[in-house]
Amino acid sequence: MSNEEQAERDANVGRDAATMLLALIDGVSPGVAYNIIGCMTVSVFTAIPFVNPRDAVDEFDHWAAYTRQLIADEIKERLQ
């Protein structure tokens, strides 16, 4: 499997998982939803066995910037 195919597969798995999680938290307050997402994010970035644990923070920064761009793109699309 090429890197591009792997990235596409990973993105699809992520979207499917997000859809399931959103169904599970349907109706909760935004504060509860943010806490769920935050706790899951901390769990993921602290569970990965980085050779240098500080790399987890760098990886998180890259993920946060990527996620922020996805949110901005979605908002722009909705406003058009």
N, C-alpha and C positions, 0 to 999 in steps of 0.2 A: 504494500500500500504506500503510495507516495505521501509526502508531507502535506500536500494540498488535500488529498483525499482524507488523511487522518484529521486535519484541521476541520474539514467539513463534517466528518463523522462526530468529532468532539462537540462542534457547535450544535449539531442536531440533538445529541444526547443532552446537552445543557438546556436547550430549549424545551425538550420533552420533560426533563426534571423540573424546570421552572414552572411549566404548565401544571404539573401535578402538585407542586408546593402551593401555587396560587389557589388551586381548588381547595386544598386543605385549610388555608387561612382565610378563605372567603368570609367576609363579614366581620373580621376582627378590626380593631381600630388601627390607624396608621402607626401609632406608637408600638403596639404589639407586633405588627408586621416588621417594623424596623428592628425591633429587638430580636426577632427570629432570624432575620437576614444577618444581622450583626453577629449573633452567636454562631451561626453556621459558618460565616466567613472566618471568624477567629479560629474555630475548630479546624477548618480546612488548612489555613495557612500555618497553624501550629502543629498539625499532624504530619505534614510532609517532611520527610527526613532530609532536610538540607544539610550538606556537608558543613557549611558555615551557617549557623542559625540566623545570623543577621541578614542572610540572603532572603529570608522569608519576608522581611520588611521591604526590600527592593522589589521582590516579585509582587507583593501586595500593591506597591506604588504603581507598577506597570498595569496591574489588573484594574486598579481604581481609575486610572486615566482612561483605559480602554472602555470600562463600564460607563464612565461619565460621558464619553463620546457617543456610546450607544444610546444613552438617555437623551442627549442633546439632539441626535439625529431623529429619534422617535418623536420628540416634541416638535421639531421643525416640520416633520412630515405631517403631524396632526394639525399644525397651524396653517398649512397650505390649502 
